[in-house]
Amino acid sequence: MKLKYIILTLFLTLSLNATGILGQKAPSFGVDKWIQTNGKSSLDIEDFKGKVLYLYGFQSWCPGCHSHGFPTLNTLSKYYANDKDVAFVAIQTVFEGFSTNTVDAAKKIIKQYGLTMPVGHSGLNNQRSQLMLNYRTGGTPWTVLIDKKGIVRFNNFHLSVDKLKAMIDELKDES
């Protein structure tokens, strides 16, 4: 009986702390401040219904974001630049380093990488990023692919550019 209790407790603990919301309806972004919206006053998940959405969570100091995440984001956003069925959003997700991962730091990132997609900031005044809580992210860099119906189809650290292209193309072809 004691072993069953231990196994059940372990299972529940792992389930509650699991990352990602794969297969679930994509929730609100939880952005505190939009830095770049391409002319809109604000944005949220509903604005991208009917499109395949590549949602990228980053922190300004994150080494993996700079070595893998931003290069992948730029490659894919350029590849799909003229594709009306695919959209990109980047959000700085702050869960630590509030004095480093600031709105100004995100503005520098936009300039450094020449980002043209909407860019937001989630996590202000020592309040952990709502995007990270909503999407149950495991840190940064974090990639979320959302299909045209608003369902999360990938929610994890990252994949290669080729695998992401294949997934995006497959999601575009779904009705």
C-alpha positions as CSV (number, residue, x, y, z in Angstrom):
1,M,0.0,0.0,0.0
2,K,2.8,2.4,0.9
3,L,4.5,1.8,-2.5
4,K,1.2,2.6,-4.3
5,Y,1.0,5.9,-2.4
6,I,4.6,6.8,-3.3
7,I,4.0,6.0,-6.9
8,L,0.7,8.0,-7.0
9,T,2.4,11.0,-5.3
10,L,5.3,10.9,-7.7
11,F,3.0,10.7,-10.7
12,L,0.8,13.6,-9.5
13,T,3.9,15.7,-8.8
14,L,5.4,15.1,-12.2
15,S,2.0,15.7,-13.9
16,L,1.5,19.0,-12.1
17,N,5.1,20.2,-13.0
18,A,5.0,18.9,-16.6
19,T,5.9,21.4,-19.2
20,G,3.9,22.4,-22.2
21,I,0.2,22.3,-23.1
22,L,0.5,20.1,-26.3
23,G,-2.9,19.4,-27.8
24,Q,-4.7,22.1,-25.8
25,K,-6.4,25.4,-27.0
26,A,-3.8,28.1,-27.0
27,P,-4.4,30.6,-24.2
28,S,-3.8,34.3,-24.0
29,F,-0.3,35.5,-24.5
30,G,-0.3,37.3,-21.2
31,V,1.8,40.2,-22.5
32,D,2.4,43.1,-20.1
33,K,3.7,45.5,-22.8
34,W,3.8,45.3,-26.6
35,I,7.0,46.8,-27.9
36,Q,6.4,46.2,-31.6
37,T,3.0,45.5,-33.0
38,N,3.2,46.5,-36.6
39,G,0.6,49.1,-36.3
40,K,-1.9,47.4,-33.9
41,S,-2.6,48.8,-30.5
42,S,-2.4,45.3,-28.9
43,L,-2.4,41.7,-29.9
44,D,-3.5,38.3,-28.5
45,I,-4.0,34.8,-29.7
46,E,-7.3,35.5,-31.4
47,D,-5.6,37.9,-33.8
48,F,-3.9,34.9,-35.4
49,K,-6.8,32.5,-35.9
50,G,-6.7,30.9,-39.3
51,K,-2.9,31.1,-39.4
52,V,-0.1,28.8,-38.3
53,L,1.6,30.7,-35.5
54,Y,5.2,30.4,-34.4
55,L,5.4,31.8,-30.9
56,Y,8.9,32.3,-29.5
57,G,9.7,33.0,-25.9
58,F,13.1,34.5,-25.0
59,Q,15.2,36.3,-22.4
60,S,17.7,38.9,-23.4
61,W,20.6,37.2,-21.5
62,C,19.8,33.6,-22.6
63,P,22.7,32.0,-24.4
64,G,20.5,29.4,-26.1
65,C,18.2,32.2,-27.4
66,H,21.2,33.9,-29.1
67,S,22.9,30.7,-30.4
68,H,19.8,28.9,-31.6
69,G,16.5,30.6,-31.0
70,F,17.0,33.9,-32.7
71,P,18.8,32.4,-35.7
72,T,16.0,29.9,-36.1
73,L,13.3,32.6,-35.7
74,N,15.0,34.8,-38.4
75,T,15.5,31.9,-40.8
76,L,11.9,30.8,-40.6
77,S,10.4,34.3,-40.6
78,K,12.3,35.1,-43.8
79,Y,11.4,31.8,-45.4
80,Y,7.7,32.4,-44.7
81,A,7.8,36.2,-45.2
82,N,5.3,36.2,-48.1
83,D,3.1,33.5,-46.7
84,K,-0.2,34.9,-45.4
85,D,-0.9,31.6,-43.6
86,V,2.0,31.8,-41.3
87,A,2.7,34.4,-38.5
88,F,5.4,35.0,-36.0
89,V,5.4,36.5,-32.5
90,A,8.4,36.9,-30.2
91,I,7.8,37.6,-26.5
92,Q,10.5,38.2,-23.8
93,T,9.4,36.0,-20.9
94,V,10.8,37.0,-17.6
95,F,10.9,34.7,-14.7
96,E,14.3,35.8,-13.2
97,G,16.7,38.6,-13.9
98,F,14.0,41.3,-13.9
99,S,16.7,44.0,-13.8
100,T,18.3,42.5,-17.0
101,N,15.4,41.3,-19.0
102,T,13.8,44.8,-19.4
103,V,11.7,46.3,-22.1
104,D,14.8,48.3,-23.2
105,A,16.7,45.0,-23.4
106,A,13.9,43.6,-25.7
107,K,14.2,46.8,-27.9
108,K,17.9,46.1,-28.3
109,I,17.1,42.5,-29.3
110,I,14.7,43.8,-32.0
111,K,17.4,46.0,-33.4
112,Q,20.2,43.4,-33.0
113,Y,18.3,40.7,-35.0
114,G,16.3,43.0,-37.2
115,L,13.0,41.5,-36.0
116,T,10.0,42.5,-38.0
117,M,7.3,40.5,-36.2
118,P,5.3,41.6,-33.2
119,V,7.5,41.6,-30.0
120,G,6.1,41.7,-26.5
121,H,7.3,41.7,-22.9
122,S,5.7,39.4,-20.3
123,G,6.8,39.7,-16.7
124,L,7.1,43.0,-14.9
125,N,7.7,44.3,-11.4
126,N,9.0,40.9,-10.1
127,Q,5.9,39.2,-11.4
128,R,6.7,36.0,-13.3
129,S,5.8,36.0,-17.0
130,Q,2.1,35.2,-17.5
131,L,3.0,33.6,-20.9
132,M,5.3,31.2,-19.2
133,L,2.5,30.2,-16.7
134,N,-0.2,30.0,-19.4
135,Y,1.9,27.9,-21.8
136,R,3.7,26.0,-19.0
137,T,7.1,26.7,-20.5
138,G,10.2,25.1,-19.1
139,G,12.5,28.2,-19.6
140,T,14.0,29.8,-22.7
141,P,14.4,29.6,-25.5
142,W,10.8,28.3,-25.9
143,T,9.0,27.5,-29.1
144,V,5.3,27.0,-29.5
145,L,3.6,26.1,-32.8
146,I,-0.1,26.8,-32.9
147,D,-2.3,25.4,-35.7
148,K,-5.0,27.4,-37.7
149,K,-7.7,26.3,-35.2
150,G,-5.7,27.6,-32.2
151,I,-4.5,24.3,-30.9
152,V,-0.9,24.0,-29.6
153,R,0.9,21.4,-31.7
154,F,4.5,21.9,-30.5
155,N,5.5,23.3,-27.1
156,N,9.1,22.7,-26.1
157,F,12.6,24.1,-26.2
158,H,13.4,23.9,-29.9
159,L,13.7,21.8,-33.1
160,S,15.9,22.2,-36.1
161,V,14.9,24.6,-38.9
162,D,14.2,21.7,-41.2
163,K,11.9,19.9,-38.8
164,L,10.1,23.2,-38.0
165,K,9.6,23.9,-41.7
166,A,8.1,20.4,-42.1
167,M,5.8,20.9,-39.2
168,I,4.7,24.3,-40.3
169,D,4.0,23.1,-43.9
170,E,2.0,20.1,-42.5
171,L,0.0,22.5,-40.3
172,K,-0.7,24.8,-43.3
173,D,-2.1,21.9,-45.3
174,E,-4.5,20.9,-42.6
175,S,-8.1,22.2,-43.0
